Every structure is written in structure tokens, then in C-alpha cells.
Amino acid sequence: MLTPLSGAVDTTLINVAGAVVGLGSIVLALSWWRYLAR
């Protein structure tokens, strides 16, 4: 019924989740580096 729309929403959610995971990993890496460097 709304297959194309749901497909687009799924793709958007996957992209957003990937961006959140990427930013989270960067933040964790920076905080770990600062913890080691102090």
C-alpha cells in the first residue's frame, strides 16, 4: 500500500542511524584520547 514511502523512510532511518553511530564513535574516540592524554 505504502511500500515506496516506507522504503524511503527505512532508508532515511538507516542513514540517520549510521550518522548517529559515526558521530557517537567519534565522540567516544575523542573522550578516550583525552582520558589517555591527561
mmJSON file of the N, C-alpha and C atoms, coordinates in Angstrom:
{"data_MODEL":{"atom_site":{
"group_PDB":["ATOM","ATOM","ATOM","ATOM","ATOM","ATOM","ATOM","ATOM","ATOM","ATOM","ATOM","ATOM","ATOM","ATOM","ATOM","ATOM","ATOM","ATOM","ATOM","ATOM","ATOM","ATOM","ATOM","ATOM","ATOM","ATOM","ATOM","ATOM","ATOM","ATOM","ATOM","ATOM","ATOM","ATOM","ATOM","ATOM","ATOM","ATOM","ATOM","ATOM","ATOM","ATOM","ATOM","ATOM","ATOM","ATOM","ATOM","ATOM","ATOM","ATOM","ATOM","ATOM","ATOM","ATOM","ATOM","ATOM","ATOM","ATOM","ATOM","ATOM","ATOM","ATOM","ATOM","ATOM","ATOM","ATOM","ATOM","ATOM","ATOM","ATOM","ATOM","ATOM","ATOM","ATOM","ATOM","ATOM","ATOM","ATOM","ATOM","ATOM","ATOM","ATOM","ATOM","ATOM","ATOM","ATOM","ATOM","ATOM","ATOM","ATOM","ATOM","ATOM","ATOM","ATOM","ATOM","ATOM","ATOM","ATOM","ATOM","ATOM","ATOM","ATOM","ATOM","ATOM","ATOM","ATOM","ATOM","ATOM","ATOM","ATOM","ATOM","ATOM","ATOM","ATOM"],
"id":[1,2,3,4,5,6,7,8,9,10,11,12,13,14,15,16,17,18,19,20,21,22,23,24,25,26,27,28,29,30,31,32,33,34,35,36,37,38,39,40,41,42,43,44,45,46,47,48,49,50,51,52,53,54,55,56,57,58,59,60,61,62,63,64,65,66,67,68,69,70,71,72,73,74,75,76,77,78,79,80,81,82,83,84,85,86,87,88,89,90,91,92,93,94,95,96,97,98,99,100,101,102,103,104,105,106,107,108,109,110,111,112,113,114],
"type_symbol":["N","C","C","N","C","C","N","C","C","N","C","C","N","C","C","N","C","C","N","C","C","N","C","C","N","C","C","N","C","C","N","C","C","N","C","C","N","C","C","N","C","C","N","C","C","N","C","C","N","C","C","N","C","C","N","C","C","N","C","C","N","C","C","N","C","C","N","C","C","N","C","C","N","C","C","N","C","C","N","C","C","N","C","C","N","C","C","N","C","C","N","C","C","N","C","C","N","C","C","N","C","C","N","C","C","N","C","C","N","C","C","N","C","C"],
"label_atom_id":["N","CA","C","N","CA","C","N","CA","C","N","CA","C","N","CA","C","N","CA","C","N","CA","C","N","CA","C","N","CA","C","N","CA","C","N","CA","C","N","CA","C","N","CA","C","N","CA","C","N","CA","C","N","CA","C","N","CA","C","N","CA","C","N","CA","C","N","CA","C","N","CA","C","N","CA","C","N","CA","C","N","CA","C","N","CA","C","N","CA","C","N","CA","C","N","CA","C","N","CA","C","N","CA","C","N","CA","C","N","CA","C","N","CA","C","N","CA","C","N","CA","C","N","CA","C","N","CA","C","N","CA","C"],
"label_alt_id":[null,null,null,null,null,null,null,null,null,null,null,null,null,null,null,null,null,null,null,null,null,null,null,null,null,null,null,null,null,null,null,null,null,null,null,null,null,null,null,null,null,null,null,null,null,null,null,null,null,null,null,null,null,null,null,null,null,null,null,null,null,null,null,null,null,null,null,null,null,null,null,null,null,null,null,null,null,null,null,null,null,null,null,null,null,null,null,null,null,null,null,null,null,null,null,null,null,null,null,null,null,null,null,null,null,null,null,null,null,null,null,null,null,null],
"label_comp_id":["MET","MET","MET","LEU","LEU","LEU","THR","THR","THR","PRO","PRO","PRO","LEU","LEU","LEU","SER","SER","SER","GLY","GLY","GLY","ALA","ALA","ALA","VAL","VAL","VAL","ASP","ASP","ASP","THR","THR","THR","THR","THR","THR","LEU","LEU","LEU","ILE","ILE","ILE","ASN","ASN","ASN","VAL","VAL","VAL","ALA","ALA","ALA","GLY","GLY","GLY","ALA","ALA","ALA","VAL","VAL","VAL","VAL","VAL","VAL","GLY","GLY","GLY","LEU","LEU","LEU","GLY","GLY","GLY","SER","SER","SER","ILE","ILE","ILE","VAL","VAL","VAL","LEU","LEU","LEU","ALA","ALA","ALA","LEU","LEU","LEU","SER","SER","SER","TRP","TRP","TRP","TRP","TRP","TRP","ARG","ARG","ARG","TYR","TYR","TYR","LEU","LEU","LEU","ALA","ALA","ALA","ARG","ARG","ARG"],
"label_asym_id":["A","A","A","A","A","A","A","A","A","A","A","A","A","A","A","A","A","A","A","A","A","A","A","A","A","A","A","A","A","A","A","A","A","A","A","A","A","A","A","A","A","A","A","A","A","A","A","A","A","A","A","A","A","A","A","A","A","A","A","A","A","A","A","A","A","A","A","A","A","A","A","A","A","A","A","A","A","A","A","A","A","A","A","A","A","A","A","A","A","A","A","A","A","A","A","A","A","A","A","A","A","A","A","A","A","A","A","A","A","A","A","A","A","A"],
"label_entity_id":["1","1","1","1","1","1","1","1","1","1","1","1","1","1","1","1","1","1","1","1","1","1","1","1","1","1","1","1","1","1","1","1","1","1","1","1","1","1","1","1","1","1","1","1","1","1","1","1","1","1","1","1","1","1","1","1","1","1","1","1","1","1","1","1","1","1","1","1","1","1","1","1","1","1","1","1","1","1","1","1","1","1","1","1","1","1","1","1","1","1","1","1","1","1","1","1","1","1","1","1","1","1","1","1","1","1","1","1","1","1","1","1","1","1"],
"label_seq_id":[1,1,1,2,2,2,3,3,3,4,4,4,5,5,5,6,6,6,7,7,7,8,8,8,9,9,9,10,10,10,11,11,11,12,12,12,13,13,13,14,14,14,15,15,15,16,16,16,17,17,17,18,18,18,19,19,19,20,20,20,21,21,21,22,22,22,23,23,23,24,24,24,25,25,25,26,26,26,27,27,27,28,28,28,29,29,29,30,30,30,31,31,31,32,32,32,33,33,33,34,34,34,35,35,35,36,36,36,37,37,37,38,38,38],
"pdbx_PDB_ins_code":[null,null,null,null,null,null,null,null,null,null,null,null,null,null,null,null,null,null,null,null,null,null,null,null,null,null,null,null,null,null,null,null,null,null,null,null,null,null,null,null,null,null,null,null,null,null,null,null,null,null,null,null,null,null,null,null,null,null,null,null,null,null,null,null,null,null,null,null,null,null,null,null,null,null,null,null,null,null,null,null,null,null,null,null,null,null,null,null,null,null,null,null,null,null,null,null,null,null,null,null,null,null,null,null,null,null,null,null,null,null,null,null,null,null],
"Cartn_x":[0.849,0.0,0.88,1.802,2.723,4.163,4.385,5.706,6.816,6.659,7.758,8.03,6.959,7.133,7.842,7.393,8.032,9.474,9.761,11.138,12.001,11.465,12.223,12.444,11.432,11.567,12.611,12.586,13.585,14.985,15.159,16.478,16.925,15.995,16.342,16.73,15.965,16.285,17.637,17.944,19.246,20.36,20.163,21.187,21.36,20.253,20.327,21.011,20.654,21.276,22.778,23.159,24.579,25.313,24.678,25.31,25.449,24.419,24.472,25.572,25.669,26.711,28.091,28.239,29.53,29.917,28.965,29.266,29.548,28.781,29.0,30.379,30.806,32.136,33.227,33.014,33.997,34.074,32.923,32.906,33.582,33.294,33.927,35.431,35.871,37.306,37.982,37.344,37.935,37.989,36.913,36.904,37.931,38.087,39.089,40.492,40.713,42.031,42.36,41.375,41.613,41.843,41.148,41.353,42.766,43.263,44.618,45.668,45.365,46.381,46.546,45.61,45.733,46.799],
"Cartn_y":[-1.204,0.0,1.248,1.334,2.476,1.977,1.015,0.389,1.368,2.196,3.13,4.107,4.602,5.567,4.916,3.714,3.036,2.7,2.371,2.097,3.33,4.491,5.733,6.051,5.816,6.07,5.137,3.856,2.911,3.367,3.799,4.255,5.472,6.401,7.593,7.219,6.305,5.888,5.204,4.385,3.711,4.743,5.762,6.797,7.591,7.937,8.693,7.857,6.573,5.702,5.588,5.477,5.396,6.667,7.822,9.088,9.198,8.777,8.843,7.93,6.723,5.787,6.353,6.971,7.55,8.683,9.58,10.692,10.184,9.186,8.63,8.005,7.298,6.674,7.737,8.835,9.925,10.557,10.792,11.393,10.467,9.168,8.215,8.183,8.225,8.196,9.444,10.61,11.851,11.846,11.394,11.375,10.375,9.229,8.23,8.791,9.515,10.109,11.147,11.992,12.997,12.322,11.213,10.484,9.916,9.41,8.859,9.964,11.131,12.173,13.032,12.942,13.826,13.356],
"Cartn_z":[0.0,0.0,0.0,0.966,1.022,0.951,0.08,0.019,-0.35,-1.405,-1.731,-0.592,0.034,1.121,2.303,2.674,3.804,3.47,2.214,1.808,1.964,1.579,1.718,3.196,4.009,5.45,6.04,5.623,6.128,5.742,4.497,4.05,4.858,5.103,5.877,7.304,7.905,9.273,9.331,8.309,8.278,8.159,7.302,7.136,8.428,9.079,10.332,11.409,11.481,12.48,12.218,10.95,10.611,11.007,10.775,11.136,12.651,13.381,14.847,15.378,14.814,15.254,14.939,13.751,13.38,14.319,14.592,15.498,16.906,17.341,18.673,18.797,17.747,17.796,17.808,17.068,17.071,18.461,19.071,20.411,21.418,21.316,22.233,22.027,20.766,20.485,21.046,20.87,21.385,22.911,23.55,25.016,25.544,24.866,25.277,25.102,23.98,23.737,24.804,25.153,26.19,27.537,27.799,29.051,29.109,27.981,27.96,28.009,27.422,27.254,28.51,29.449,30.605,31.57],
"occupancy":[1.0,1.0,1.0,1.0,1.0,1.0,1.0,1.0,1.0,1.0,1.0,1.0,1.0,1.0,1.0,1.0,1.0,1.0,1.0,1.0,1.0,1.0,1.0,1.0,1.0,1.0,1.0,1.0,1.0,1.0,1.0,1.0,1.0,1.0,1.0,1.0,1.0,1.0,1.0,1.0,1.0,1.0,1.0,1.0,1.0,1.0,1.0,1.0,1.0,1.0,1.0,1.0,1.0,1.0,1.0,1.0,1.0,1.0,1.0,1.0,1.0,1.0,1.0,1.0,1.0,1.0,1.0,1.0,1.0,1.0,1.0,1.0,1.0,1.0,1.0,1.0,1.0,1.0,1.0,1.0,1.0,1.0,1.0,1.0,1.0,1.0,1.0,1.0,1.0,1.0,1.0,1.0,1.0,1.0,1.0,1.0,1.0,1.0,1.0,1.0,1.0,1.0,1.0,1.0,1.0,1.0,1.0,1.0,1.0,1.0,1.0,1.0,1.0,1.0],
"B_iso_or_equiv":[0.0,0.0,0.0,0.0,0.0,0.0,0.0,0.0,0.0,0.0,0.0,0.0,0.0,0.0,0.0,0.0,0.0,0.0,0.0,0.0,0.0,0.0,0.0,0.0,0.0,0.0,0.0,0.0,0.0,0.0,0.0,0.0,0.0,0.0,0.0,0.0,0.0,0.0,0.0,0.0,0.0,0.0,0.0,0.0,0.0,0.0,0.0,0.0,0.0,0.0,0.0,0.0,0.0,0.0,0.0,0.0,0.0,0.0,0.0,0.0,0.0,0.0,0.0,0.0,0.0,0.0,0.0,0.0,0.0,0.0,0.0,0.0,0.0,0.0,0.0,0.0,0.0,0.0,0.0,0.0,0.0,0.0,0.0,0.0,0.0,0.0,0.0,0.0,0.0,0.0,0.0,0.0,0.0,0.0,0.0,0.0,0.0,0.0,0.0,0.0,0.0,0.0,0.0,0.0,0.0,0.0,0.0,0.0,0.0,0.0,0.0,0.0,0.0,0.0],
"pdbx_formal_charge":[null,null,null,null,null,null,null,null,null,null,null,null,null,null,null,null,null,null,null,null,null,null,null,null,null,null,null,null,null,null,null,null,null,null,null,null,null,null,null,null,null,null,null,null,null,null,null,null,null,null,null,null,null,null,null,null,null,null,null,null,null,null,null,null,null,null,null,null,null,null,null,null,null,null,null,null,null,null,null,null,null,null,null,null,null,null,null,null,null,null,null,null,null,null,null,null,null,null,null,null,null,null,null,null,null,null,null,null,null,null,null,null,null,null],
"auth_seq_id":[1,1,1,2,2,2,3,3,3,4,4,4,5,5,5,6,6,6,7,7,7,8,8,8,9,9,9,10,10,10,11,11,11,12,12,12,13,13,13,14,14,14,15,15,15,16,16,16,17,17,17,18,18,18,19,19,19,20,20,20,21,21,21,22,22,22,23,23,23,24,24,24,25,25,25,26,26,26,27,27,27,28,28,28,29,29,29,30,30,30,31,31,31,32,32,32,33,33,33,34,34,34,35,35,35,36,36,36,37,37,37,38,38,38],
"auth_comp_id":["MET","MET","MET","LEU","LEU","LEU","THR","THR","THR","PRO","PRO","PRO","LEU","LEU","LEU","SER","SER","SER","GLY","GLY","GLY","ALA","ALA","ALA","VAL","VAL","VAL","ASP","ASP","ASP","THR","THR","THR","THR","THR","THR","LEU","LEU","LEU","ILE","ILE","ILE","ASN","ASN","ASN","VAL","VAL","VAL","ALA","ALA","ALA","GLY","GLY","GLY","ALA","ALA","ALA","VAL","VAL","VAL","VAL","VAL","VAL","GLY","GLY","GLY","LEU","LEU","LEU","GLY","GLY","GLY","SER","SER","SER","ILE","ILE","ILE","VAL","VAL","VAL","LEU","LEU","LEU","ALA","ALA","ALA","LEU","LEU","LEU","SER","SER","SER","TRP","TRP","TRP","TRP","TRP","TRP","ARG","ARG","ARG","TYR","TYR","TYR","LEU","LEU","LEU","ALA","ALA","ALA","ARG","ARG","ARG"],
"auth_asym_id":["A","A","A","A","A","A","A","A","A","A","A","A","A","A","A","A","A","A","A","A","A","A","A","A","A","A","A","A","A","A","A","A","A","A","A","A","A","A","A","A","A","A","A","A","A","A","A","A","A","A","A","A","A","A","A","A","A","A","A","A","A","A","A","A","A","A","A","A","A","A","A","A","A","A","A","A","A","A","A","A","A","A","A","A","A","A","A","A","A","A","A","A","A","A","A","A","A","A","A","A","A","A","A","A","A","A","A","A","A","A","A","A","A","A"],
"auth_atom_id":["N","CA","C","N","CA","C","N","CA","C","N","CA","C","N","CA","C","N","CA","C","N","CA","C","N","CA","C","N","CA","C","N","CA","C","N","CA","C","N","CA","C","N","CA","C","N","CA","C","N","CA","C","N","CA","C","N","CA","C","N","CA","C","N","CA","C","N","CA","C","N","CA","C","N","CA","C","N","CA","C","N","CA","C","N","CA","C","N","CA","C","N","CA","C","N","CA","C","N","CA","C","N","CA","C","N","CA","C","N","CA","C","N","CA","C","N","CA","C","N","CA","C","N","CA","C","N","CA","C","N","CA","C"],
"pdbx_PDB_model_num":[1,1,1,1,1,1,1,1,1,1,1,1,1,1,1,1,1,1,1,1,1,1,1,1,1,1,1,1,1,1,1,1,1,1,1,1,1,1,1,1,1,1,1,1,1,1,1,1,1,1,1,1,1,1,1,1,1,1,1,1,1,1,1,1,1,1,1,1,1,1,1,1,1,1,1,1,1,1,1,1,1,1,1,1,1,1,1,1,1,1,1,1,1,1,1,1,1,1,1,1,1,1,1,1,1,1,1,1,1,1,1,1,1,1]
}}}
